[in-house]
Amino acid sequence: MRIHWIIGATLIGLASTLIACEDPSNVGIGLVGEEGGTPFIVDIPGATVSAEPTRDLTGNAARFLTGSVFDPLLGTTTATAYVDFFATASADFQASTVDTVVLRLKRDYLYGDTTATITLMLRAMSEDWSAEDVPADTTLEPGDVILEGFTFSAADTLIEVPLPSDWVAANDEVFRSDDFLTAFNGFQLTTTAGNVVVGFNRDDSSLLAVTASEDTTIFSITKNLSTYVQQADGADLPPDVLLIRDGTGPMGRLTFDFARDSTRQQFLNRVVVQLPAVEDVLAANTPSNFHRPLLSTLNLRGVDETSGNAATLVSSATLSDGVVAFESADLRTIVQRLLFDEAPITHFTIEAPATDNTLNVLLVRIPPAEDAPRARLTLTPTDN
């Protein structure tokens, strides 16, 4: 998942701006265990935990999603997939006549009714379209219907769809052309039945074309896009719970009061930002045979709203024993500067990694709940 909520922010730019060489954390770390006092631990609860709107960029992700699911807790989410292909056809293939074309889809993701039968409609894309830096709320206009519906079980992992012979015959020259990449614009995949969203692996999905002389060519995916529409027709979340969700959003926004008397001007040995997951609300609203994947891998970013700078401080922290724990040297440097009354950032944001394309969810408590997000600091006093 990639997010464009701050324009022009780069990791290199923020690293030079926020994690400066001449910051007090360098001095503090050098004194720990030498001139400092006895280390102590302080838990700082999140001052604010709120939603951060996002525009997820799903173009050319590792998977593409399609389907529609009613989640009794979160409402209805509809996903539409777009895929296009390229060919490396042999001279023998181009000299013959295409007899058969099979769409091969390798499923690697499921959200919804695990026992469902899903029906998808396949339509041609009549015009070229872009997947580069395209957000998930984009609308693309499809062309003619190729298949009104093909049906498979949500449990199936490999779906093979023979395309209609009349459509294959009409597109024979296109498939054998040197200009296939520009002459063919790909497909749209939409759902017509089934309470489930499925995801297909980009690298393991393809078009298989066979000629009358039995020459075979595999058309690999050259671009793909997933778009989402979310309806707020589910149950209301408890007022002390915040939803963090890949795909449709929102992500999370955190602030901490690091300038309290017990922590100011102290040398920082270690900092861990802890994000406990709320599991009971999800469990109470999950029907039988319903799979709602957890958002179990997250990034922590530091943001300075004043300058517009932002950078990832912790990458790919994972959910373990009900908690996502963020820790890194960059995070420690930023928090040390905050303890010394500098202001390198205004807040943290929590987001899904750019490489993922899912609709996974995580619930967290909002302060002042005891199990709300917190920062655990190991400090050494500046004087004995």
Protein Blocks (a to p, Z undefined) as FASTA:
>chain_A
ZZdfbghiafklmmmmmmcfkbcklmmmmmgoplmccddddddddfbdcdddddddfehi
abdcedddddfknopcdddddddddddddfklmmmccfbdcdddddfbdedjfkbccddd
ddddfbdcdfehpafkbccdddddfbfbdcddfkbmbdcddddfklmmmmmmmmmpmklm
mmpgbjadddfbdjddddddfklgccddddfkopacddddfbdcdddddddfbccddfkb
ccddehjlpaddddddfkbfklgopacfbdcddddddfklmmmmccehiacdddfbdcdd
dddfknopacdfbghiaceehiacdddfklmmmmmmmmnopafbfbdcddddfkbccfbd
cdddddfbfkbccdddddddfbZZ
